[in-house]
């Protein structure tokens, strides 16, 4: 493993939360720098800390980028070299289970749910993102259940930027005979998804009811394109890539097909919806989870949309 460094800053809760929101809105952010905010202690709910992890010794530019997230004066930074470890796995250890619609998501530290009509998924802490704890992932799980309740039929689906595979697993649970594809730009997700699929009884393969996993840059992958058109595309990534890929998503859907988007702040929703409108998609439902919007859009029947490019992510977004 490479060396990892951590920068820590202490400040009141509103200051740290404002910095986290500024980070989400920074479309040119260096995604080698990963941020998280925490309460310092249960008995000090208004005292928070911001932690930034880097795979290198922080340079002057790195510290300046983090400092710029604070609207006024940035708090002092504490910088330390961490022991060799997988920081993503460590950051996800000990997280509590969540309930989203009919889905219950937990790590191996917790037992599955015993509630009736509940589907439990065990997702270990891993090198990929998507344990269900983030508002966007939980919101997508809830929205998938709402789509099923409203009678949506899915025979062919794609989960773009799948991470741990959780959203693809949930979609297969709701529509068990669907032809399912999952993709991620990060090759590490291949092993992660296969491991998680085995733990959750999800069959990997190319037949109906099975999940095919590929490494792909947006929609730019031969098998991903060959499987189109889709009844459902799920993309829980970031607002910038969602805007960039809107036309490719629209072109890859059947008329009346569904697009489930997350990873965008509520303040970014108008821009994402405008790009989707130009791609022939209209809003079917939305929900807000924390500061995040979850959008269900449908392709208008009879609309033909052609993408001006083969659905690749822009260079600045590919680290995600």
Secondary structure, DSSP 8 states (H G I E B T S, - for coil): ---EEEEEEEEEHHHHHHHHHHHHH-TT--TTSEEEEEEEETTEEEEEEEEEEESS---HHHHHHHHTTSSS-----EEEEE-SS-HHHHHHTT---EEETTEEEE-TTS----STT-EEEE----SSS--S-SHHHHHHHHHHHHHHHTT---SEEEEET-TTSHHHHHHHHHSTT-EEEEEES-THHHHHHHHHHHHTT--BSSSTT-EEEEE-BTTB-HHHHHH-SEEEEEEES-HHHHHHHHHHHHHTEEEEEEEEEEEEEGGGHHHHHHHHHHTTEEEEEEEEETTEEEEEEEE-TT-----SS-S---GGGTT-
